[in-house]
Each structure stands twice: as structure tokens, then as C-alpha cells.
Amino acid sequence: MTSNKDMKYYTKEEGKDRIICLLCRHSCKLKEGQVGICGINKNVGGELETLVYGHPVAVHVDPVEKKPLNHVLPGSTALSFGTVGCNFKCPFCQNWDISQEKKVNESINVSPEEMVELAISHGAESIAYTYNEPTIFYPYAKDIGVIAKAKGLKNLFVSNGFESPEVIADMASWVDAANIDLKSWDDAYYRKVLKGGLDEVKDTLKRMIDAGIWVEITTLLIEGENDSDKDLEEMASYIANDLGKHVPWHLSAFHPDYKMMDHERTKIDTLMRAKKIGEKAGLYYIYLGNVPVHADTHCPQCGTLLIDRSGYDVTVNNLENGHCPKCHRAIEGVWS
């Protein structure tokens, strides 16, 4: 099923009988009947068909902090869903059983209207497009998101950052916030192992922020793969200087999964070392994930505790209309 008259998700290749998918930066060129790298976008009769449209495989109500988005409606819940398929091949994927799956379960049917009703009936204040890469089911996501926005819900993208510039420009009209993975500072690793690209992800981050989408960044730290001081220093400096010191950086602990069962779980010392590097670069908001520590938010100006989080629970929220109650500094985020 195709949708959305305002953005066309493919273009015809000149002089050839192929179409070029515009959803992500792989720009797959598809002959009739051919499927893209993601496994779920297909050339059917000279048009792009998203095979998972209306067919989610995972739907849950999660704390928004689990996305992780710490500066978006703290303490609220997000109706979160994903489909099968992905445009990356990360060997450490924690949702590999759906992301690396290509078979679509067509017996599950959830229309955009039904998805929004589901969110409202469960008291969720937002819808999160997550679990696998939402860019590849963007036509479905947007149809849901436009209805959700009209009903007062926020839209959250949890993504690997490989969106096409066309999609990012289109997202600006309906996506409120995104958590983007910055998986490594090594372009060769991105290309060879993950099947993505560092420069493209950096470009996405810049474009999203420029488009007015609230952005938080997650780096899953894997010891011996992406945790060298040099890489972390350059990454932190890039976030602080190119994107903004206010952009939250989530440092997440790896646990053995999928094709990386031979690697050890990330030690808390490694996360603390990365956090110190981020602080030295001047980042205001750094959070540790997948470990039993508080992910508290403090005012960058006066140090006042603003939000106390224990796990995914917000135990204290001292924000006053998005401002520090003590020095009245505006705290960056989506608070209402």
C-alpha cells in the first residue's frame, strides 16, 4: 500500500525501467519485483510498495525514558511499535529477531487510525517508531503520525540516522523528537560491519536539528570496538561543537547478543570514562543506560537537581514550565 500524496517515496531512473527508493541513503535502484536492502520495500508495477504497511510485529507501551528520550515529556508513556526489516546489519542488534527478518506476517493488520486509537486508549502521550529501523516503514509511520499529531500526541523516531535528506525534510512537519544512534566514530567500521556510513549519520543529525526536531544521541559502547579515548573525545567534541552542548548523549552498556556473543558486557567503568570525556567536551546532559545508576538531569547553570530518575521511573520532576526552579534557566527539551 502506498500513501501520502505530498512526498513521493521513489523516483524513476532516467532511461531505465528501475525506480530509486528515496526512503534511506542506500538509494536502492529496483527493477520490477526487486526488493531493497531493507527487505521490505519493493518495486511493484513501477511504484514503491512498503510490504510491512499495516503489519507491525511488536507493539508495547513503554516509558518514554526507555527510548531513550530523557528530555521529552518525562514520566509519560509512549506506544511503541516496529515491523520486520532493517537497512543496517549490526552484529550486536538487540532486536535482530525482527530487524533481520524479511518475512511479513500479513495476518496482523493495524491501520494508522487503529494505532492512534490504541495509543490514546492506553493513556500514551506519544507514539514511538522503534524496535527496527522506522525509516524503512516511513510511509506507514507518517500516516500514523499525522493523525497522532492532530489528536495532540507527540511522534518519536528511534533511528540509526540513515534517513534520506528528502525524508528528513518531510519529517519536520510531523516528528517532534528523535533518538539517533551514533554507533562508532570509524567510517570503515560503519561501512564494513554495520553496512551504513558515518558521514551520512552526521549529516542526518545536523539536518534534523536544523529542521527543528528535538534530537538525543545514543552510543552503545562495546569494549574494544568503539570505546577508545581518541574516538570518544572526537565524538564528544563533534556533538558539543557541531550540534550543540545541549544535545543529550546517552552512553549505553552493551550486552552479548546476536552475532556478538563472544564480547563481554560493557563495564560501568567504561561508561564512566566516556561520561568524563563528554563532560570535558562541555556537554550538558550525559546519561548512562542499561546499568543500575541514576540518570538524573541537573541544571547546567546552577547545578540544581531537575529530574531524578531511577531506572525508567521519574521519582522527582522539579522543572517549572521547562525552566530551572532556582535560576530560571530554560532547559532544552520537549516538556509539553
C-alpha positions, 0 to 999 in steps of 0.5 A: 500500500502506498500513501501520502500524496505530498512526498513521493517515496521513489523516483524513476531512473532516467532511461531505465525501467528501475525506480530509486527508493528515496526512503534511506541513503542506500538509494536502492535502484529496483527493477520490477519485483526487486526488493531493497536492502531493507527487505521490505520495500519493493518495486511493484508495477513501477511504484514503491510498495512498503510490504510491512504497511499495516503489519507491525510485529511488536507493539508495547507501551513503554516509558518514554525514558526507555527510548531513550528520550530523557528530555521529552515529556518525562514520566509519560508513556509512549506506544511503541511499535516496529515491523520486520526489516532493517537497512543496517546489519549490526552484529550486536542488534538487540532486536535482530529477531525482527530487524533481520527478518524479511518475512511479513506476517500479513495476518496482523493488520493495524491501520494508522487510525487503529494505532492512534486509537490504541495509543490514546486508549492506553493513556500514551502521550506519544507514539514511538517508531522503534524496535527496527529501523522506522525509516524503512516503514516511513510511509506507514509511520507518517500516516500514523503520525499525522493523525497522532499529531492532530489528536495532540500526541507527540511522534518519536523516531528511534533511528540509526540516522540513515534517513534520506535528506528528502525524508528528513525534510518531510519529517519536520512537519510531523516528528517532534523528537528523535533518538539517533544512534551514533554507533562508532566514530570509524567510517570503515567500521560503519561501512564494513560491519554495520553496512551504513556510513558515518558521514551520512549519520552526521549529516542526518543529525545536523539536518534534523536539528536544523529542521527543528526536531528535538534530537538525543544521541545514543552510543552503545559502547562495546569494549574494544570496538568503539570505546577508545579515548581518541574516538570518544573525545572526537565524538564528544567534541563533534556533538558539543561543537557541531550540534550543540552542548545541549544535545543529550548523549546517552552512553549505553552498556552493551550486552552479548547478543546476536552475532556478538556473543563472544564480547563481554558486557560493557563495564560501568567503568567504561561508561564512566570514562566516556561520561568524563570525556563528554563532560570535558567536551562541555556537554550538558546532559550525559546519561548512562543506560542499561546499568543500575545508576541514576540518570538524573538531569541537573541544571547546567547553570546552577547545578540544581537537581531537575529530574531524578530518575531511577531506572525508567521511573521519574521519582522527582520532576522539579522543572517549572514550565521547562525552566530551572526552579532556582535560576530560571534557566530554560532547559532544552527539551520537549516538556509539553 
